[in-house]
Amino acid sequence: MYAILDIETTGGQYNEEGITEIAIYKFDGHEVVDQFISLINPEIPIQPFVVKLTGISNAMLQSAPKFFEVAKRIIEITEGCVLVAHNAQFDYRVLRTEFNRLGYNFESQTLCTVELSQKLLPEQKSHSLGKLVRALGIPMSDRHRASGDAQATVQLFKLLLAKDTEKEILTSLIKSDTKKGISPKLMDLLEGLPSTTGLYYIYNEKGEIIYLGKSKNIKKRVNQHFTSTARKSKRIQREAFSVQYEATGSELIALLKECQEIKVNKPAYNRALKKTIFPWSLYAEKNPQGYLALKLQKTDGRKKEIVSFPGIVEGRNALFAIIEKYKLCQKINGIDASDKENCFALDLENCNGACVSKEMPDEYNERVMEFINNNSFNNQSMIIIDRGRSVEERSAVLIENGVYKGYAFYNLNYQITNIDILKNIIVPMENNKDVKVIIQNYIRKKKALKIVRL
């Protein structure tokens, strides 16, 4: 749990500042679950330049509560949380100073979004809050007011959590829980999990990911791990110390993240996806008569495949469905191996007669190319728009010149019309054959809400 905060002060000499406004958003890693916002009477004058910067005047604070009157509420909302702020060292120091004046020792773990953004967004020219959120397309209101700055920090932190593919932020929290000696039971671990689409991460007591997976229903899938009697599940049950999750809304993003993060984190009990697992591919070759034939062959890295499959059975089933959908010839594509001159589909009027030269190659090849263009993004640029983590949100997967660049989430109230802004908020991901197949299969099954070709 995180307490994302921003503090406005009177200005002045070091450790002599007073708090004029505070905003705290309690954030569970996915959504805000509580909040506290208040002006505070610092009982000392505000520096003139601060009045000009924030718009908070001495007159506005005369009837505001003093710090001792809100101290209990601050302790309640931050208890058990990691404090998160943009330049956390400043906010934490000022908060501790105020509590010290009351004779109370306030202590908390902290995370600084300046430091996190420098590490996870090194390409950004500036890491100041104002310039950073503008570059990332994060809407911001009431700049230099506690609530506006804290809300922007919440959105920034969400993005940074997504960018943290190695899960260093979460791992540090798991380790801190270990020090407290917390050892929750499996039922307790299930309690906080949602029944939504996304990824789940099962950690051991050392803060190591021992298993990760994707599901359309996270809670149901983890429950299956915890109730299964299979040998691997039993091991997971013995070692499970904490379960974290990341909602994606989009099944495509969940598949893509699972593919990459298994290879990055190498969990002990994940065997699939550690290596490329699509050994069969579909290629297009012209036969002597000039017809484009679709050939299912073992994947050859020297050639450009159209789509790939985890096994020959899946490949043959897909090829049969493709031939039927695009009214292609079973003979030309090697499905019909009978001695008859024409294919069986011609008898059923599901072939236009390419097998007996009734349909000319140019006309036939147009439909083959239609299939290739719809299912292969070699050298193509596109944005795949899909569901987001909430009804107000959409996800975007970016492909440039046939290369998968990554994914992003954006609010429907802040439409992404500029490709440069989309590139700023994109979580960069590795481009490989596995992700290419995942995207191609998703497009082929028409699961995306919209595809924008660039």
N, C-alpha and C positions, 0 to 999 in steps of 0.2 A: 504494500500500500504506500502511496506517495502523497505528500502534502505539498502542492505546488503553490508557491506564494510570491507576492511582490510587496515591497514596503516602500512608502514615500516618507521622507524625513524632513526635518527643519533645515538641514545643512548645518555647517559649523565645524568646529574643531573635532578631531578624531576622538571617538568615544564620548562626545558631549552632545551628539545629535539626539533629537527626540523624534518619535514616530508620529506622523500626521495622518497616515492612512495605511490600512493593511487589508490585503485580500488573500484568502487561502482557499484553494480548491482541493478537496480530498479526492484522489484519483486512484482507481484500482488497477490501472494499467490498460483499461479499456474505456471507462466512462467516469464522469464526475459523480460521486455518490453523496457528497456533502459540500457545503461551502460556508464561508464566513467573510463578510465584507463590512468594514466600518471605518469611518473617520475617527481620529483619536486626538484628544486635546493634550498636546505635549507639555503644556504649562511653561513653555519658553517661546520667544518670538521666532517666526520663520524668516529665514534669510530672503532678501528681496529677489535675488535671482531665482530662488526656488519657487516663489510665488508666481513669477513670470513663466517658469517652465511648466509647473503643474496646474496652475490656476487655483490652487488651494490657498486661501487667505487666512489670516489670524481671526477675522470675524466669523468665518465659516466654522471654526473649531471651538468657539466659546461654549456652545451647548453640547459638544461632542463628549462621549465618555472618556474618562482618563484611563491610562493603561491598566491600572490595578483593577478597574471595573470589567475589563474584557480578558484579563490574563487567564482566568479559569477556562473560558471558552476556547482560547488558543491552545491551552494544554490538552483539552478534550479532543479537539479536531486533529491535532498533530500526533497524538499518542500512538505509538507503534508504527509510525510512518517514517519514511525517508523524506527529508526536506529537499525540494527541488526548486531552484531559482536560477535566473539568468544573472550570473555573478553571485553565486550562492555565498561566497565568503563574506560579502558585504551584508546581505540580509540576515545571515545567521549571527554575525557579530553584533549587529544592532539589536536583534531580538534577545540575545543572551545578555547584552548590557542592560536592557530594560528589566529583564527578570532578576539580574543581580542587584539592581536598585531596590527590588522588593525582598531581597534575601533568599531568592529561590535559584537553584542551580539547574538551568535548562540545558539539556544535552540531547543531541540527535545526530543520526547519520545525515550526510548531505550529498547531493549530486548537483553539479553545476552544468547548466545547458550551454554555457560558453565553451567550457572544456570539452563537453561531449560533441558539440557542433564542430569544433576545430578538428576533432579526431574523425568524426563520421561524415563531415561535409567539408573536406579540406579544399575543395575547388572554389568555395565561396570567397569573394574578395574581402568581405567584412563579416564579422561575427557579432556585431552590435544587434540588439533585438529588432530595432526598427528596420534596418537594412536587410537583415536576414529574413524576416517574415515577408517583406515585399518581394524578395528574390524567389521565395518558395511559394508565393501565391496564397499565403495565409491571411485571411481578412483580419483587420485590426481596427479597433475604435478606442477612443479615450487614451491616446498615447500619453505616457508619463502620469497616468492615474493607475492606482494599484490594481483595480479590477480589470481594466483593459490590458495592461501589461501581463497580468497573471493568466488571463484567458488565452492570450497569444502564446504564452509559455506552455500552456497545456497542449495546444495544437502542435507546437514545435517539438515538445517532448514525445508526443504520439509518433511523429515522423521519425525522431531519433531512435525510438524503440524499434520501429520497423526497419530502419537502416542497420541496426545492430544485429547483423546476421549471425555473428559468432556468440550472441547472447551473453556478452560480458556483464551487462547491467544486471540481468536477472541472476546470473551465476553469483555475483557478489552478494546479492540479497539472500540467496539460498545459504551461502556460507555464513552470513551473519545470523541467520536463524539457527544454524547448527550450533553456534557458540552459545545461544540461549538455551540449548538443550531441548528444543521443541521436537517431538517425534510423533506427528499426527498419524492416526490410524487410516486405513484405506477408505473407510466410509467418510471420514472427515475430509479427505482429499477430494472426494467426489462432490461434496456439498457446493463448492463455489464454481463448478464448471457449468457452462451454458449448453443448451441444446441447439447450437448454431454451427454453421460451416466454418472451418478453420483448421489450425494445427494445434496439437497438444505436445507438451514436453514433459517427460517423466525424469526426475532427477533423483540421484542417490544422496546420501548424507554428506558427501564431499563436494556437492554442488556440480557433479558431472551429469550430463544428459546421458541416460542409459537407453532411452527409447524415445523416438518422436514419430508422429504420424499425422495424417490428415483425415478428416471425416466431415460428412455433412451434418453429423450430430455428435459433437465432441463428447458430451457427457455419456451418451449411450456407448460409444466406442471404448472409452476408458473403462467404463463399467464392465465391458466384455473382457478387457485385459485382467481386471481385478477378480473376475469370477470364473475365468477359464481354468481348466485343470491341465492344460498343455504344459510341457516342460518349460518352454520359454516364458510363458505367463507366470508360472510359479516363481521363477527367478526374479522376474520384474516385481512381483508382489512382495518378495522378501526384501528387495533393495529399495523399493520406492519410498522416498522421503518427502517429496514435494511434486506437485503437478501444476505446471503453468500452461497457459493457452494463449493463442493469438487468433482472434476472429478475423476472417477475411471477407465473408459474405460471398465472394466469388470462389467457385470450386476450381476454376483455372488457376488463380493465384495460389490457392492452397496446394495444388498439384506441383506448381513450379517451385514454390518455397520448399516443399517436402523434398523434391528432387535435389535441390542445391544444398539444403541444410544438412541432409544426411551425409553428403560428401564432405562438407566443411567440418561438421562436429563428430562424425564417425561414432555414433552411439554403439555401445557394446552389443545390443540386441537387435539392431537393424542390419539385415544382410542384403536385402534388395536395394537397388539404386546406388550402392557404393561403386559399382562399375556400370558401364554402358550395357543396357539390357535389351536392346532392340536389334537382334542379329539378322532379321529378315527385312528386306526393303522391296519397294515397287519401283521399277525403272521403265522408261519408255524407249523403245527401239523401233526403227523403221524396218519392216520386212522387205523382201525383194520386190513385192508388188507396190510398195510405197505407202502401205498402211502403218500407222503407229500402233505397235503392239505393247501392251502392258505386261511386263515380265516380273514375276516374283522370284527374287534371287537372294543369296546370302549378301548381307550388307558389305559394300565395297567402298572404302573411304576415298578411293580415287574417282568415283563417279558421283553425280548429283542425284540422290534418290528423291522420289516424290513424297512418299510416306514410308514409315518403318513400323515393324511389328515385333512383339516379344516372342512370337513363335510362328511356325509355318501354318498351323491350323488357323490362327487368327488372321494371318495374311491371306490365305485362300478364301476364308469366309468374307473378308473385306473385298477382295477382288471380285467375287461373285456378285456381291451387292452393288459394286461400282458398275459392272457390266450391265446389270439389270436397270440401274437408275439412269445411265446415260445411253441406253439402247445400243450397246457395243456388241461386237461379234464374239461368241464363245470360242469359235475356231481360231481366230486371229490371236486371241489372248490365252490360248492353251488350256481352256477349261473343258472344251469338248474334244476328246481324243478318238472319237469314233471314225470308222472308215468312210462314212458318208461325205459327199462333197460339201453339202451345206450343213450348218450347225443346227442343233435341235431348236434353238431359240427362233430360227427363221420359220420353222413350222408353226410356232406359236405367235408369229408376227411381232416378236420382240427384238428382231434384228432386221435391219434394212437391206440385207443381202450383200454385205461386203465380202462374205466368204465365197460367193459365186460371182464376184465382180459386178453385181447389180448396182451397188452404191460406189461412187467414185471415191478415191483416196482423199481428195481435198475436202469433200463434204463430210466424210467419216472422221477425218483428223480434226475437224473443227470441234466435234464433241469431246474428243480425247483431250484437246487443248483446254476446253472449258473445264473439264475435271482437274487437269494439272493446275490451271490458274486459280481454281477455287480451293485447292488443297496444298499447294506448295507456295511458300513465300520467298523463293529464291530471288534475290535482287529486288524484292518488293518492299515498300514502306507502308506501314499501316498502324492504326491504333485500335485495339480491341476493347470496346467499352462493355463493362459487365456490372453486375450488382456490387454494391459496397457493403460496408459493415452495418449500415442503418438505411432507413428509407430516404434520408436526406443526402445520401452519399452514392457515388459511383466509383468504380475502379477502372483503371486504364493500363493496358499492356502495350508497350511501345516496341515496334519492330522497324528498324531502319536498314534499307538495302539488304533485306534478308537476314539481318542479325538481330536477335532478341536483346534488347537493351535493359529491360527491367519493368517494374510496375509502380503504380502510384494510386493513391486515393484522393478524391477531391469532392468538395461540397457542391451540391446542385445549385446553391445560391451564388457560387463563385465559379462560373463556367470557365474551363480551360480553353481559351481561344488562341493562345500563343504557345507555339511548340517549344519555345525557349523556357517558358515557365514550367511546362510539363517536364522538360529535361531536368530542371532544378529539383523538382520534388520526386523524381523517379528514384526508386530504390534500385541501384545497379545490380544486375544479376549476370551470372556466367552464361554464355551462349555455347551450347553443345548439342550433340545429336539427340540426347534424351529430351531436353526442353523443346527442341524443334518438333519432335514427335508428339509430345503432349499438346502443344499449340495446334498442330495440324489436325490431330484427332478431335480436339475441342471445336475447331472451326468446321470440320467435316460433319460433326453431329449437330451443328448449328445451335450451340448452347449459349453463345454470347448474345447480349442484347443488341449490339450494333458493331459493325466494323467500318471504320473510316479509313479509306485508302488514300495515301498521300501522293 
